[in-house]
Amino acid sequence: MSNIPSILKSLRIPVIGSPMFIISNPKLVIEQCKAGIVGSMPALNARPASQLDEWLAEITEALADYNAKNPERPAAPFAINQIVHKSNDRLEHDMELCVKYKVPIIITSLGAREEVNVAAHSYGGIVLHDIINNKFAHKAIDKGADGLIAVATGAGGHAGSKSPFALVQELREWFDGPLALAGSIASGKSILAAQAMGADFAYIGSPFIATHEARASEDYKQAIVESTSDDIVYSNLFTGVHGNYLAPSIRAAGLDPENLPESDPSKMNFGGDGKSKAWKDIWGSGQGIGVINEVTSAGEFVHKLHQEYIEARNELLKTSEVFA
């Protein structure tokens, strides 16, 4: 069994809501946490930078109030995602605010920075770093990250290309700390499958786009409901880093999703085609959305995941008896 930090042991189900650029906001984070999973958002979603102070105050105050009224079932902790790539000139400012509010979990992406880990540890926070291969995982842990998020093929947004089976088993050869798995997870059965592979948590993002709380257009939410894995395109054109996007939004931008040029990976940007802006116009999504059939609240979706997870676990126990 993995060495899980105490802060992650009280979740209703083993799920971390992944931070989604533009989409995640305090309202969604709060409702995810109340429902019993880790809610998260990118620090960069707060614009201007001063808004992050307001948002962190809103989240911490709302969750403290909820916990005071529900001591028997407190909210899950929340997380803030920090892009540690050199292009983020807000990192120092945003981390100072995370320290001020003692954000329980910091999720780092696009690089590993020791000073970010030190800052989080200074007040008792933990750091989970997302990676797409074993090489980056070693670098993250060597620089002081507490846990890993394995971003496998099929994940929404910036995603890797490795099978979750290959990625998780390689990580578990040497790492016994907290491990979350990202990539097409949208049901309770998938959460259980992630655990069976060796992960501790499922990392779920795209299904939460189709929730009332998400800061997405109604067209975007409906596209999540109507699309399947056949509608997902893997490209590095829009930011310089490979990611998964909805084909209908690419067509709407006047591009052919089946014939996209390659971008220079050394130049991360947010408008690689010169016309459209990821993630506002070009919509990110993972491959697991085929089971999302309606727009609902975040709390209702987590409740559905919980029911499916329990049912899947009970069914697996029956199957295990047959093959024992």
Secondary structure as a PSIPRED ss2 file (coil, helix, strand):
# PSIPRED VFORMAT (PSIPRED V4.0)

   1 M C   1.000  0.000  0.000
   2 S C   1.000  0.000  0.000
   3 N C   1.000  0.000  0.000
   4 I C   1.000  0.000  0.000
   5 P C   1.000  0.000  0.000
   6 S H   0.000  1.000  0.000
   7 I H   0.000  1.000  0.000
   8 L H   0.000  1.000  0.000
   9 K C   1.000  0.000  0.000
  10 S C   1.000  0.000  0.000
  11 L C   1.000  0.000  0.000
  12 R C   1.000  0.000  0.000
  13 I C   1.000  0.000  0.000
  14 P C   1.000  0.000  0.000
  15 V E   0.000  0.000  1.000
  16 I E   0.000  0.000  1.000
  17 G E   0.000  0.000  1.000
  18 S C   1.000  0.000  0.000
  19 P C   1.000  0.000  0.000
  20 M C   1.000  0.000  0.000
  21 F C   1.000  0.000  0.000
  22 I C   1.000  0.000  0.000
  23 I C   1.000  0.000  0.000
  24 S C   1.000  0.000  0.000
  25 N C   1.000  0.000  0.000
  26 P H   0.000  1.000  0.000
  27 K H   0.000  1.000  0.000
  28 L H   0.000  1.000  0.000
  29 V H   0.000  1.000  0.000
  30 I H   0.000  1.000  0.000
  31 E H   0.000  1.000  0.000
  32 Q H   0.000  1.000  0.000
  33 C H   0.000  1.000  0.000
  34 K H   0.000  1.000  0.000
  35 A H   0.000  1.000  0.000
  36 G C   1.000  0.000  0.000
  37 I C   1.000  0.000  0.000
  38 V E   0.000  0.000  1.000
  39 G E   0.000  0.000  1.000
  40 S E   0.000  0.000  1.000
  41 M E   0.000  0.000  1.000
  42 P E   0.000  0.000  1.000
  43 A H   0.000  1.000  0.000
  44 L H   0.000  1.000  0.000
  45 N H   0.000  1.000  0.000
  46 A C   1.000  0.000  0.000
  47 R C   1.000  0.000  0.000
  48 P C   1.000  0.000  0.000
  49 A C   1.000  0.000  0.000
  50 S C   1.000  0.000  0.000
  51 Q H   0.000  1.000  0.000
  52 L H   0.000  1.000  0.000
  53 D H   0.000  1.000  0.000
  54 E H   0.000  1.000  0.000
  55 W H   0.000  1.000  0.000
  56 L H   0.000  1.000  0.000
  57 A H   0.000  1.000  0.000
  58 E H   0.000  1.000  0.000
  59 I H   0.000  1.000  0.000
  60 T H   0.000  1.000  0.000
  61 E H   0.000  1.000  0.000
  62 A H   0.000  1.000  0.000
  63 L H   0.000  1.000  0.000
  64 A H   0.000  1.000  0.000
  65 D H   0.000  1.000  0.000
  66 Y H   0.000  1.000  0.000
  67 N H   0.000  1.000  0.000
  68 A H   0.000  1.000  0.000
  69 K H   0.000  1.000  0.000
  70 N C   1.000  0.000  0.000
  71 P C   1.000  0.000  0.000
  72 E C   1.000  0.000  0.000
  73 R C   1.000  0.000  0.000
  74 P C   1.000  0.000  0.000
  75 A C   1.000  0.000  0.000
  76 A C   1.000  0.000  0.000
  77 P C   1.000  0.000  0.000
  78 F E   0.000  0.000  1.000
  79 A E   0.000  0.000  1.000
  80 I E   0.000  0.000  1.000
  81 N E   0.000  0.000  1.000
  82 Q E   0.000  0.000  1.000
  83 I E   0.000  0.000  1.000
  84 V C   1.000  0.000  0.000
  85 H C   1.000  0.000  0.000
  86 K C   1.000  0.000  0.000
  87 S C   1.000  0.000  0.000
  88 N C   1.000  0.000  0.000
  89 D C   1.000  0.000  0.000
  90 R C   1.000  0.000  0.000
  91 L H   0.000  1.000  0.000
  92 E H   0.000  1.000  0.000
  93 H H   0.000  1.000  0.000
  94 D H   0.000  1.000  0.000
  95 M H   0.000  1.000  0.000
  96 E H   0.000  1.000  0.000
  97 L H   0.000  1.000  0.000
  98 C H   0.000  1.000  0.000
  99 V H   0.000  1.000  0.000
 100 K H   0.000  1.000  0.000
 101 Y C   1.000  0.000  0.000
 102 K C   1.000  0.000  0.000
 103 V C   1.000  0.000  0.000
 104 P C   1.000  0.000  0.000
 105 I E   0.000  0.000  1.000
 106 I E   0.000  0.000  1.000
 107 I E   0.000  0.000  1.000
 108 T E   0.000  0.000  1.000
 109 S E   0.000  0.000  1.000
 110 L C   1.000  0.000  0.000
 111 G C   1.000  0.000  0.000
 112 A C   1.000  0.000  0.000
 113 R C   1.000  0.000  0.000
 114 E H   0.000  1.000  0.000
 115 E H   0.000  1.000  0.000
 116 V H   0.000  1.000  0.000
 117 N H   0.000  1.000  0.000
 118 V H   0.000  1.000  0.000
 119 A H   0.000  1.000  0.000
 120 A H   0.000  1.000  0.000
 121 H H   0.000  1.000  0.000
 122 S C   1.000  0.000  0.000
 123 Y C   1.000  0.000  0.000
 124 G C   1.000  0.000  0.000
 125 G C   1.000  0.000  0.000
 126 I E   0.000  0.000  1.000
 127 V E   0.000  0.000  1.000
 128 L E   0.000  0.000  1.000
 129 H E   0.000  0.000  1.000
 130 D E   0.000  0.000  1.000
 131 I E   0.000  0.000  1.000
 132 I C   1.000  0.000  0.000
 133 N C   1.000  0.000  0.000
 134 N H   0.000  1.000  0.000
 135 K H   0.000  1.000  0.000
 136 F H   0.000  1.000  0.000
 137 A H   0.000  1.000  0.000
 138 H H   0.000  1.000  0.000
 139 K H   0.000  1.000  0.000
 140 A H   0.000  1.000  0.000
 141 I H   0.000  1.000  0.000
 142 D H   0.000  1.000  0.000
 143 K C   1.000  0.000  0.000
 144 G C   1.000  0.000  0.000
 145 A C   1.000  0.000  0.000
 146 D C   1.000  0.000  0.000
 147 G E   0.000  0.000  1.000
 148 L E   0.000  0.000  1.000
 149 I E   0.000  0.000  1.000
 150 A E   0.000  0.000  1.000
 151 V E   0.000  0.000  1.000
 152 A C   1.000  0.000  0.000
 153 T C   1.000  0.000  0.000
 154 G C   1.000  0.000  0.000
 155 A C   1.000  0.000  0.000
 156 G C   1.000  0.000  0.000
 157 G E   0.000  0.000  1.000
 158 H E   0.000  0.000  1.000
 159 A C   1.000  0.000  0.000
 160 G C   1.000  0.000  0.000
 161 S C   1.000  0.000  0.000
 162 K C   1.000  0.000  0.000
 163 S C   1.000  0.000  0.000
 164 P H   0.000  1.000  0.000
 165 F H   0.000  1.000  0.000
 166 A H   0.000  1.000  0.000
 167 L H   0.000  1.000  0.000
 168 V H   0.000  1.000  0.000
 169 Q H   0.000  1.000  0.000
 170 E H   0.000  1.000  0.000
 171 L H   0.000  1.000  0.000
 172 R C   1.000  0.000  0.000
 173 E C   1.000  0.000  0.000
 174 W C   1.000  0.000  0.000
 175 F C   1.000  0.000  0.000
 176 D C   1.000  0.000  0.000
 177 G C   1.000  0.000  0.000
 178 P C   1.000  0.000  0.000
 179 L E   0.000  0.000  1.000
 180 A E   0.000  0.000  1.000
 181 L E   0.000  0.000  1.000
 182 A E   0.000  0.000  1.000
 183 G C   1.000  0.000  0.000
 184 S C   1.000  0.000  0.000
 185 I C   1.000  0.000  0.000
 186 A C   1.000  0.000  0.000
 187 S C   1.000  0.000  0.000
 188 G H   0.000  1.000  0.000
 189 K H   0.000  1.000  0.000
 190 S H   0.000  1.000  0.000
 191 I H   0.000  1.000  0.000
 192 L H   0.000  1.000  0.000
 193 A H   0.000  1.000  0.000
 194 A H   0.000  1.000  0.000
 195 Q H   0.000  1.000  0.000
 196 A H   0.000  1.000  0.000
 197 M H   0.000  1.000  0.000
 198 G C   1.000  0.000  0.000
 199 A C   1.000  0.000  0.000
 200 D C   1.000  0.000  0.000
 201 F E   0.000  0.000  1.000
 202 A E   0.000  0.000  1.000
 203 Y E   0.000  0.000  1.000
 204 I E   0.000  0.000  1.000
 205 G C   1.000  0.000  0.000
 206 S H   0.000  1.000  0.000
 207 P H   0.000  1.000  0.000
 208 F H   0.000  1.000  0.000
 209 I H   0.000  1.000  0.000
 210 A H   0.000  1.000  0.000
 211 T E   0.000  0.000  1.000
 212 H C   1.000  0.000  0.000
 213 E C   1.000  0.000  0.000
 214 A C   1.000  0.000  0.000
 215 R C   1.000  0.000  0.000
 216 A C   1.000  0.000  0.000
 217 S C   1.000  0.000  0.000
 218 E H   0.000  1.000  0.000
 219 D H   0.000  1.000  0.000
 220 Y H   0.000  1.000  0.000
 221 K H   0.000  1.000  0.000
 222 Q H   0.000  1.000  0.000
 223 A H   0.000  1.000  0.000
 224 I H   0.000  1.000  0.000
 225 V H   0.000  1.000  0.000
 226 E H   0.000  1.000  0.000
 227 S C   1.000  0.000  0.000
 228 T C   1.000  0.000  0.000
 229 S H   0.000  1.000  0.000
 230 D H   0.000  1.000  0.000
 231 D H   0.000  1.000  0.000
 232 I E   0.000  0.000  1.000
 233 V E   0.000  0.000  1.000
 234 Y E   0.000  0.000  1.000
 235 S E   0.000  0.000  1.000
 236 N C   1.000  0.000  0.000
 237 L C   1.000  0.000  0.000
 238 F C   1.000  0.000  0.000
 239 T C   1.000  0.000  0.000
 240 G C   1.000  0.000  0.000
 241 V C   1.000  0.000  0.000
 242 H C   1.000  0.000  0.000
 243 G E   0.000  0.000  1.000
 244 N E   0.000  0.000  1.000
 245 Y E   0.000  0.000  1.000
 246 L E   0.000  0.000  1.000
 247 A H   0.000  1.000  0.000
 248 P H   0.000  1.000  0.000
 249 S H   0.000  1.000  0.000
 250 I H   0.000  1.000  0.000
 251 R H   0.000  1.000  0.000
 252 A H   0.000  1.000  0.000
 253 A C   1.000  0.000  0.000
 254 G C   1.000  0.000  0.000
 255 L C   1.000  0.000  0.000
 256 D C   1.000  0.000  0.000
 257 P C   1.000  0.000  0.000
 258 E C   1.000  0.000  0.000
 259 N C   1.000  0.000  0.000
 260 L C   1.000  0.000  0.000
 261 P C   1.000  0.000  0.000
 262 E C   1.000  0.000  0.000
 263 S C   1.000  0.000  0.000
 264 D C   1.000  0.000  0.000
 265 P C   1.000  0.000  0.000
 266 S C   1.000  0.000  0.000
 267 K C   1.000  0.000  0.000
 268 M C   1.000  0.000  0.000
 269 N C   1.000  0.000  0.000
 270 F C   1.000  0.000  0.000
 271 G C   1.000  0.000  0.000
 272 G C   1.000  0.000  0.000
 273 D C   1.000  0.000  0.000
 274 G C   1.000  0.000  0.000
 275 K C   1.000  0.000  0.000
 276 S C   1.000  0.000  0.000
 277 K C   1.000  0.000  0.000
 278 A E   0.000  0.000  1.000
 279 W C   1.000  0.000  0.000
 280 K C   1.000  0.000  0.000
 281 D C   1.000  0.000  0.000
 282 I E   0.000  0.000  1.000
 283 W C   1.000  0.000  0.000
 284 G E   0.000  0.000  1.000
 285 S C   1.000  0.000  0.000
 286 G C   1.000  0.000  0.000
 287 Q H   0.000  1.000  0.000
 288 G H   0.000  1.000  0.000
 289 I H   0.000  1.000  0.000
 290 G H   0.000  1.000  0.000
 291 V H   0.000  1.000  0.000
 292 I C   1.000  0.000  0.000
 293 N C   1.000  0.000  0.000
 294 E C   1.000  0.000  0.000
 295 V C   1.000  0.000  0.000
 296 T E   0.000  0.000  1.000
 297 S C   1.000  0.000  0.000
 298 A H   0.000  1.000  0.000
 299 G H   0.000  1.000  0.000
 300 E H   0.000  1.000  0.000
 301 F H   0.000  1.000  0.000
 302 V H   0.000  1.000  0.000
 303 H H   0.000  1.000  0.000
 304 K H   0.000  1.000  0.000
 305 L H   0.000  1.000  0.000
 306 H H   0.000  1.000  0.000
 307 Q H   0.000  1.000  0.000
 308 E H   0.000  1.000  0.000
 309 Y H   0.000  1.000  0.000
 310 I H   0.000  1.000  0.000
 311 E H   0.000  1.000  0.000
 312 A H   0.000  1.000  0.000
 313 R H   0.000  1.000  0.000
 314 N H   0.000  1.000  0.000
 315 E H   0.000  1.000  0.000
 316 L H   0.000  1.000  0.000
 317 L H   0.000  1.000  0.000
 318 K H   0.000  1.000  0.000
 319 T H   0.000  1.000  0.000
 320 S H   0.000  1.000  0.000
 321 E H   0.000  1.000  0.000
 322 V H   0.000  1.000  0.000
 323 F C   1.000  0.000  0.000
 324 A C   1.000  0.000  0.000
